[in-house]
Amino acid sequence: MRPSECQAESEDPDYLLVLGCESDFESVAVAPSDSSLPGALSVKFLVDRVDDSALYFQNSNTYAIHYDFASTHLSAVDNLPAIVDQAAFNTNYTSAQRRFYLGA
Protein backbone atom coordinates (compact mmCIF):
# COMPACT_ATOMS: atom_id res chain seq x y z
CA MET A 1 0.00 0.00 0.00
CA ARG A 2 1.32 3.40 -0.96
CA PRO A 3 0.78 6.19 1.61
CA SER A 4 -1.14 8.25 -0.97
CA GLU A 5 -3.93 5.66 -1.36
CA CYS A 6 -7.22 6.59 0.28
CA GLN A 7 -8.35 4.19 3.01
CA ALA A 8 -11.85 5.29 4.02
CA GLU A 9 -14.51 3.03 2.55
CA SER A 10 -17.28 5.32 3.75
CA GLU A 11 -17.64 9.03 4.41
CA ASP A 12 -18.07 8.43 8.15
CA PRO A 13 -15.77 5.63 9.38
CA ASP A 14 -15.43 5.03 13.14
CA TYR A 15 -11.65 5.08 12.73
CA LEU A 16 -8.83 4.64 10.26
CA LEU A 17 -5.47 2.97 10.72
CA VAL A 18 -3.84 5.08 8.00
CA LEU A 19 -4.55 8.54 6.62
CA GLY A 20 -3.65 7.90 3.00
CA CYS A 21 -5.10 11.02 1.44
CA GLU A 22 -6.77 14.32 2.29
CA SER A 23 -10.28 12.87 2.14
CA ASP A 24 -9.28 10.25 4.75
CA PHE A 25 -8.24 13.06 7.09
CA GLU A 26 -11.45 14.97 6.41
CA SER A 27 -13.58 11.87 7.07
CA VAL A 28 -12.36 11.64 10.70
CA ALA A 29 -11.52 15.30 11.43
CA VAL A 30 -13.45 17.81 13.52
CA ALA A 31 -13.47 21.59 13.62
CA PRO A 32 -12.20 23.05 16.91
CA SER A 33 -14.70 24.35 19.43
CA ASP A 34 -12.67 27.58 19.56
CA SER A 35 -14.00 29.82 16.77
CA SER A 36 -10.76 31.85 16.75
CA LEU A 37 -9.28 29.12 14.52
CA PRO A 38 -11.52 29.29 11.44
CA GLY A 39 -10.97 26.50 8.95
CA ALA A 40 -8.75 24.50 11.30
CA LEU A 41 -9.40 20.76 11.58
CA SER A 42 -7.88 18.14 13.86
CA VAL A 43 -8.10 14.40 14.39
CA LYS A 44 -7.80 12.65 17.73
CA PHE A 45 -5.50 9.64 17.66
CA LEU A 46 -4.28 6.99 20.04
CA VAL A 47 -1.50 4.45 20.10
CA ASP A 48 -2.33 1.21 21.93
CA ARG A 49 0.93 0.06 23.52
CA VAL A 50 -0.64 -3.27 24.55
CA ASP A 51 -1.66 -4.02 20.94
CA ASP A 52 1.81 -3.84 19.35
CA SER A 53 1.60 0.00 19.28
CA ALA A 54 -1.35 0.00 16.89
CA LEU A 55 -2.24 3.52 15.74
CA TYR A 56 -5.88 4.60 15.47
CA PHE A 57 -7.19 7.84 13.98
CA GLN A 58 -10.62 8.06 15.62
CA ASN A 59 -13.60 9.74 14.04
CA SER A 60 -13.43 12.89 16.15
CA ASN A 61 -17.04 13.85 15.37
CA THR A 62 -18.46 10.51 16.50
CA TYR A 63 -16.07 10.10 19.45
CA ALA A 64 -15.43 13.52 20.97
CA ILE A 65 -13.18 12.09 23.69
CA HIS A 66 -10.57 9.35 23.59
CA TYR A 67 -12.35 7.31 26.26
CA ASP A 68 -15.52 6.98 24.17
CA PHE A 69 -13.56 5.56 21.24
CA ALA A 70 -11.29 3.28 23.27
CA SER A 71 -14.07 1.84 25.43
CA THR A 72 -16.15 1.10 22.32
CA HIS A 73 -13.45 -0.39 20.08
CA LEU A 74 -10.49 -1.44 22.23
CA SER A 75 -11.94 -2.81 25.48
CA ALA A 76 -11.88 -6.57 26.00
CA VAL A 77 -11.75 -7.45 22.29
CA ASP A 78 -9.18 -9.70 20.59
CA ASN A 79 -7.49 -10.48 23.93
CA LEU A 80 -7.07 -6.80 24.80
CA PRO A 81 -7.60 -5.77 28.43
CA ALA A 82 -10.89 -4.23 29.50
CA ILE A 83 -11.19 -0.48 29.96
CA VAL A 84 -12.91 -0.30 33.33
CA ASP A 85 -14.18 3.28 33.52
CA GLN A 86 -13.35 6.82 32.45
CA ALA A 87 -11.52 7.72 35.67
CA ALA A 88 -9.14 4.78 35.25
CA PHE A 89 -8.77 5.54 31.53
CA ASN A 90 -7.83 9.17 32.25
CA THR A 91 -4.58 8.00 33.89
CA ASN A 92 -3.39 7.48 30.29
CA TYR A 93 -2.85 11.25 30.12
CA THR A 94 -0.33 11.29 32.97
CA SER A 95 0.93 7.84 33.97
CA ALA A 96 4.32 6.53 32.88
CA GLN A 97 2.68 3.07 32.83
CA ARG A 98 -0.09 4.16 30.47
CA ARG A 99 -1.61 1.76 27.96
CA PHE A 100 -2.37 4.47 25.42
CA TYR A 101 -0.57 7.48 24.02
CA LEU A 102 -3.29 10.04 23.27
CA GLY A 103 -3.25 13.17 21.15
CA ALA A 104 -4.78 15.28 18.44
Secondary structure as UniProt FT lines:
FT   TURN            3..4
FT   STRAND          15..16
FT   HELIX           22..28
FT   TURN            35..36
FT   TURN            38..39
FT   STRAND          45..48
FT   HELIX           49..51
FT   TURN            52..53
FT   STRAND          54..58
FT   TURN            60..62
FT   HELIX           66..73
FT   TURN            78..79
FT   HELIX           86..89
FT   HELIX           90..93
FT   TURN            96..97
FT   STRAND          100..103
//
